[in-house]
Amino acid sequence: MMFTRAFAAGLAITLGLAACGGPAPAGSAAPARSGALEKTELTVGVVPVPSSAPLYIAQKRGFFKEEGLTVKPEIIQAPQAVLPKIINGSIDAFLTSYVSLLTINDSGAVKLKLFQHGQEAAPGIAGVVVPKGSPVKTVKDLKGKTIAVNVLKALGQTVTNAHLEQAGLTPQDVKFVAVPFADQLGALSSGRVDAAWLVEPFLTAARTQLGATEVIDTMSGPTAGIPVDGWGVTETWLKKYPNTARAFHRAMARAQLLAGSDRSAVNEVIPTYTQIPAEAAAAMKLGVFSMEVDKAKLQRLADMLAGYGYLKAKPDVTQQISPTLG
């Protein structure tokens, strides 16, 4: 993926990582910089979900500081909600679902590039839940019901659609409404929605606080192993700040390697930017943190989006990935 191949070669000695994927020493030195940074203070859009952990790992372990960077996280719901800030550069980089990346690029509003892969799906990390006492017991019972998703025509709606179709329903058999993750528990408990698509840590909160029941594990079956999210930047930003981009990526990739090889590094930071306590963070299921996106699976996701009418045309996903920085 993007910079990873060139980067991994340079890190093999300094981080003690080979193809077997052994853990990286926390105090490993960063590779030498390739030029003066065009910008040293960055604002990065993050979603309060486990996928954001590498940024907080990089911050806690001093990886950004070693690269001469000061990084300020800004909580966002999805890139669509802060697109003006992304376009004008007041948000430099951001966590994005692949669905958001693909749909924004399809809209023509701006050209985004995948900067660093985040996670691919694993069972138990996201699902459609109903409140305690709900008459909805199976997927088929969702017919005619209202389902909350954090953003319309994004990841939640896409993966839920795949499971509805597997159960013999159509996407038109339910009504999707946009409700921010932080407001979904209230929407469920008040009866404003019948069901909600939630990711961790909100999924755990729904179970513990509301006694919610999961009726669809949306990261299994037809959507098993689907690429979930990664870190995005604009093509313009990459061209304007090439040395800063290299430095930021080096720090993020070091943290990504740690997240993928040392669960304790993830557990350590999740309570610092979410409302989930440390004990729950350590117990909840996570997706797979890996360095490279599976392009075949990403293309399948893009084809699904086009099939649901969320994209005007099927894109070539390789064009969505940033070229190697070197």
C-alpha positions in Angstrom: 0.0 0.0 0.0 1.1 3.6 -0.6 4.3 4.2 1.4 4.3 1.0 3.3 6.6 -1.1 1.2 9.4 1.5 1.1 8.8 2.3 4.7 8.8 -1.2 5.9 12.2 -1.8 4.4 13.6 1.1 6.2 12.0 0.1 9.5 13.1 -3.6 9.4 16.3 -2.8 11.4 15.2 0.2 13.5 12.0 -1.4 14.7 13.1 -5.0 14.7 10.3 -6.1 12.4 10.5 -8.6 9.7 7.8 -10.3 7.6 6.7 -12.3 10.6 5.4 -9.1 12.2 7.1 -9.1 15.6 6.4 -6.3 18.0 8.2 -3.0 17.7 10.2 -1.7 20.6 8.5 1.3 22.1 11.7 3.4 22.2 12.8 2.8 18.6 14.3 5.7 16.9 12.6 7.3 13.9 14.3 7.1 10.5 16.3 10.1 9.4 14.3 12.9 8.0 14.5 13.6 4.2 14.1 17.4 4.3 12.9 20.5 6.2 9.2 20.3 7.3 6.9 22.7 5.4 4.5 22.6 8.3 5.1 21.4 11.9 1.6 21.8 13.5 -1.1 19.5 12.2 -4.8 19.2 13.0 -6.0 15.6 12.5 -9.7 14.6 12.4 -10.4 11.6 14.6 -13.5 9.5 15.4 -13.8 8.3 19.0 -13.5 4.6 17.9 -10.6 2.1 18.3 -9.4 2.7 14.7 -8.1 6.1 16.0 -5.8 4.4 18.4 -2.6 4.6 16.3 -2.7 8.4 16.3 -2.9 8.4 20.1 -0.2 5.8 20.4 2.1 7.9 18.2 1.3 10.9 20.4 1.9 9.1 23.7 5.1 7.4 22.6 6.6 10.6 21.2 6.7 9.5 17.6 5.3 12.8 16.4 7.7 14.8 18.5 10.7 12.8 17.2 9.6 13.8 13.7 9.4 17.5 14.7 5.5 17.5 14.6 2.9 18.8 17.0 -0.4 17.0 16.3 -3.8 18.2 17.6 -6.6 15.7 17.4 -10.1 17.1 16.5 -13.1 14.9 17.1 -15.3 14.4 13.9 -18.2 12.1 13.0 -17.1 11.5 9.4 -15.1 13.4 6.8 -18.4 14.5 5.1 -19.3 16.5 8.1 -16.1 18.5 8.0 -15.4 18.6 4.3 -15.1 22.4 4.1 -12.2 22.2 6.7 -10.6 19.4 4.8 -10.8 21.4 1.5 -9.4 24.6 3.0 -6.7 22.8 4.9 -7.7 23.6 8.5 -7.9 19.8 9.0 -4.7 18.3 7.6 -5.5 14.5 7.8 -8.4 12.5 9.1 -9.7 9.0 9.9 -12.1 8.0 7.2 -14.1 4.9 6.4 -13.3 3.6 3.0 -16.9 4.2 2.1 -16.6 7.9 2.9 -13.3 8.1 0.9 -14.9 6.5 -2.1 -18.1 8.5 -2.0 -16.3 11.9 -1.5 -14.0 11.2 -4.4 -17.0 10.1 -6.5 -18.7 13.4 -5.8 -15.8 15.4 -7.3 -15.8 17.8 -4.3 -12.1 17.1 -3.7 -9.5 14.4 -4.5 -8.7 12.4 -1.4 -5.9 9.8 -1.1 -5.6 6.9 1.4 -2.5 7.9 3.4 -2.3 4.9 5.8 -4.5 1.8 6.1 -6.3 1.4 9.4 -8.4 -1.7 10.1 -10.2 -4.5 8.3 -13.3 -6.0 9.8 -13.4 -8.8 12.4 -16.5 -10.4 13.9 -18.0 -8.5 16.8 -16.7 -5.0 16.2 -19.8 -3.5 14.6 -23.5 -4.5 14.4 -27.1 -3.6 14.4 -28.6 -3.7 17.8 -32.1 -3.3 19.3 -33.1 -2.2 22.8 -34.1 -4.6 25.5 -37.6 -5.9 25.0 -37.7 -5.1 21.3 -40.0 -7.4 19.2 -37.1 -7.5 16.6 -35.4 -10.9 17.1 -34.0 -11.6 13.6 -32.9 -9.7 10.5 -36.2 -10.3 8.8 -38.0 -8.6 11.7 -36.3 -5.4 10.7 -38.7 -5.0 7.8 -40.5 -1.6 8.1 -38.2 -0.5 10.9 -36.0 2.6 11.3 -32.3 2.0 11.7 -29.9 4.7 12.9 -26.5 5.0 11.2 -23.9 7.7 12.0 -23.8 8.8 8.3 -26.2 8.0 5.5 -24.9 6.1 2.5 -21.7 5.3 4.4 -20.2 2.2 5.9 -23.0 1.3 8.3 -25.7 1.5 5.7 -23.6 -0.4 3.2 -22.7 -3.4 5.4 -26.3 -3.5 6.8 -27.7 -3.7 3.3 -25.6 -6.7 2.5 -27.0 -8.6 5.4 -30.6 -7.5 4.7 -30.2 -8.9 1.2 -28.7 -12.1 2.5 -31.9 -12.5 4.6 -34.2 -11.9 1.6 -35.0 -8.2 2.3 -34.0 -5.2 0.3 -32.4 -1.9 1.4 -35.8 -0.3 0.7 -37.5 -2.5 3.3 -36.0 -0.4 6.1 -35.6 3.3 6.8 -32.1 4.6 7.6 -31.8 7.8 9.5 -28.6 9.7 10.4 -27.8 9.9 14.2 -24.3 10.6 15.5 -22.9 7.7 17.5 -22.9 9.7 20.7 -26.7 10.2 20.4 -27.7 6.7 19.3 -28.1 5.2 22.8 -30.6 8.0 23.6 -32.4 7.5 20.3 -32.7 3.8 21.0 -33.9 4.2 24.6 -36.5 6.8 23.7 -37.9 4.8 20.8 -37.0 7.4 18.3 -35.4 4.6 16.3 -36.0 0.9 16.3 -32.4 -0.2 15.8 -29.0 1.3 15.5 -25.8 0.4 13.7 -23.0 0.8 16.3 -19.3 0.3 16.4 -17.1 -0.1 19.4 -17.0 1.4 22.0 -20.7 2.4 21.5 -21.6 -1.3 20.9 -20.3 -2.3 24.3 -22.1 0.7 25.9 -25.4 -0.3 24.3 -25.1 -3.8 25.7 -24.1 -2.7 29.2 -26.3 0.4 29.6 -29.4 -0.6 27.7 -29.3 -4.3 27.7 -29.3 -4.1 23.9 -29.3 -7.2 21.7 -27.4 -7.6 18.5 -29.4 -8.8 15.6 -26.8 -8.4 12.9 -23.0 -8.8 13.2 -22.3 -6.6 10.2 -18.6 -7.6 10.0 -19.3 -11.3 9.4 -20.7 -13.4 6.6 -21.0 -11.4 3.4 -18.9 -8.6 4.8 -16.2 -10.6 6.6 -12.8 -9.1 6.4 -14.0 -6.0 4.6 -11.6 -3.0 4.7 -13.0 -0.6 7.3 -11.1 2.6 7.5 -7.8 4.4 7.1 -6.2 7.8 7.3 -6.9 10.2 4.4 -5.4 13.4 3.1 -6.2 15.6 0.1 -4.1 15.3 -3.1 -3.4 19.0 -2.8 -2.1 18.6 0.8 0.3 15.9 -0.3 1.7 18.1 -3.0 2.0 21.2 -0.8 3.6 19.5 2.2 5.7 16.5 0.9 8.3 16.5 3.7 5.6 16.9 6.4 3.7 14.1 4.8 6.7 11.8 5.0 7.3 12.7 8.6 3.6 12.3 9.6 3.4 9.0 7.8 6.6 7.6 9.5 5.1 8.4 12.9 1.7 6.9 12.0 3.1 3.8 10.5 5.3 3.1 13.5 2.2 3.4 15.7 0.2 1.2 13.3 2.8 -1.5 13.6 2.5 -1.3 17.4 -1.3 -1.4 17.3 -1.1 -4.5 15.1 1.4 -6.4 17.3 0.7 -5.2 20.8 -2.9 -5.2 22.0 -1.8 -3.5 25.3 -0.7 -0.4 23.3 -4.2 0.0 22.0 -5.8 -0.8 25.4 -3.7 1.9 27.0 -4.9 4.8 24.8 -8.6 4.0 24.1 -9.8 5.3 27.5 -8.0 8.6 26.8 -10.2 9.6 23.9 -13.4 7.6 24.4 -15.7 7.3 27.3 -15.1 3.6 27.7 -13.3 2.6 30.9 -10.0 0.7 30.8 -11.5 -2.7 31.8 -14.1 -2.6 29.1 -11.5 -1.4 26.5 -9.3 -4.4 27.3 -12.3 -6.8 26.9 -13.9 -5.5 23.7 -13.2 -7.0 20.3 -11.1 -5.1 17.8 -10.7 -5.2 14.1 -7.4 -6.1 12.5 -4.7 -3.4 12.5 -2.5 -4.1 9.5 -0.2 -2.1 7.3 -1.8 -2.7 3.8 -5.3 -2.7 2.5 -6.4 -5.8 0.6 -7.1 -4.1 -2.8 -9.3 -7.0 -4.0 -11.6 -6.6 -1.0 -11.5 -2.8 -1.3 -12.6 -3.2 -4.9 -15.4 -5.5 -3.8 -16.6 -2.8 -1.4 -16.5 -0.2 -4.2 -18.5 -2.4 -6.4 -21.1 -2.9 -3.6 -21.4 0.9 -3.2 -21.9 1.3 -6.9 -24.5 -1.4 -6.9 -26.5 0.3 -4.2 -26.3 3.6 -6.2 -24.1 5.3 -3.7 -21.5 5.9 -6.4 -22.1 7.1 -9.9 -19.6 4.5 -11.3 -17.4 1.7 -10.2 -14.0 3.3 -9.4 -10.5 1.7 -9.8 -9.6 1.6 -6.1 -5.9 1.7 -6.9 -6.4 5.3 -7.9 -7.6 6.1 -4.3 -4.3 5.1 -2.7 -1.5 7.6 -2.2 1.7 6.8 -4.2 4.9 5.9 -2.3 6.5 8.9 -0.6 9.9 7.2 -0.6 
